[in-house]
Amino acid sequence: VEQAKQSLRNETTTVYSWGDLDDAEKLNLESGVALIVKVRSGVSLDDVNVVDFRDENILGLHKDGQIQVAKKMLAERKAALLVLVHEFGHKISREGDGTKGHEDEVESIWADITALESP
């Protein structure tokens, strides 16, 4: 029963095409992914689907090799980057929330992005 409830919460209710996004959402998604691509190989914008989740508290999921991000979080660059780094951390580490491998990968992505910005 609990597994069924979790599946329903994680379910997508809407999948958005590129044309459905406004200019700010496109920019925040593209720029966030571009930073990650600079520090990690084998990832791209093609790995990301923009969706609405049944549970409005979910901002992103990594599922079956694809990253799903909630459209609403694309309104702010910082929120978009937080969710993208977290979800790409799953894709790269192939580990779930709370695992050392996932946490290490997320921290490593942030460190590498920060190093890009440093003199």
N, C-alpha and C positions, 0 to 999 in steps of 0.2 A: 504494500500500500504506500509506504514512504517513497519507494523508488518511482512509483507512478506519479505521485505528487511532485517529486523533483523534476521528472520529465516534463510534466505540464508547465511548471514554472519556467523551465529553460526553453520552452517552445517559442519559435518565432511566429509572430502574427502577421508581419509585413516584411517583405524584402524590397529594398529600394534600388533602383537603377541609378547610374551616374547622373542621368538627366533629372532625377527627382531631387537631387541635392542642390542647395543654394551655393553661391560663390564662396561664402565663408566656410561652409561645411566641406566643400571640395578642397579648399586651401588647407584647412586644418588636417584633413585626412592625408592629403598628398605630402604636406610638409612633415608630418609625424612619421609617415612611412619612409620618406626620403632620408630622415636622420637615422632610422634603424638600418636601412639598406647600406648606408655609408659605413656602418660598423659590423654588419653581419651579412655574410653571403648566403645565397639560397633562399632569400625572402623577397617578396615584392608586393606591390599594390594588388596584384591578382589574387593574393592570399586572403584578402579582406572582403567580407560581405557586410553591407550596412543594413540593419534590421531594426524592428521593434520586437521586444520580448514580451511574452505574456506577463511576466513578473517585471514591473517597472523598476525594481531595484537592481536588476542585472544590467551592467553596462557593457559587458563583453564576455565571450566564451570562445574557447578553442575546442573544436569538435571535428573529428574526422579529417584532420590536416588543414582545416579552414578556420579562419578567425572571423567571428561575428562580433560586430560592434553596434551598440545602440546609437541610432541616428541622433538622439537628443544630446549625447555627449560630444558630438562634433561641433556644437555651437561655440565651445571654448577651446582654444589651442592647448592649454595646459591639461584639461580633462581628456582631450583626445590623445595626447601624448602619454598620459598616465595609463590609460586603458590599452593603448597599442603596445607599449613596452611590456606591460603585464602579460598580455595575450601572446605576443611574439615570444616571450620568455617560455611559455608553455610549448609553443611550436618547436622552438629550438632545443629545449631541454627534454621534451617529450615526457614531462613529469607534471603531476597535479599540484594544486594549491597546497601550501604548507610543506612541500618537500624541499629538502636542502638543495637539490639540483635546480629546481625552479627558482627558488630564492636567490641562489648564486648567479643564475643566468640573468635575472632581472637586475641585480646589482651590477653585474658586469656590463650589461647594455647601458645602464645609466652612466657608469664610469667612463665608458668609451665615448658616449655622446658628449659628456662634459669635457673630455680631453679634446674633442673636435673644436670646441668653442674656446679653449684656453690658448693663450699665446705660446 
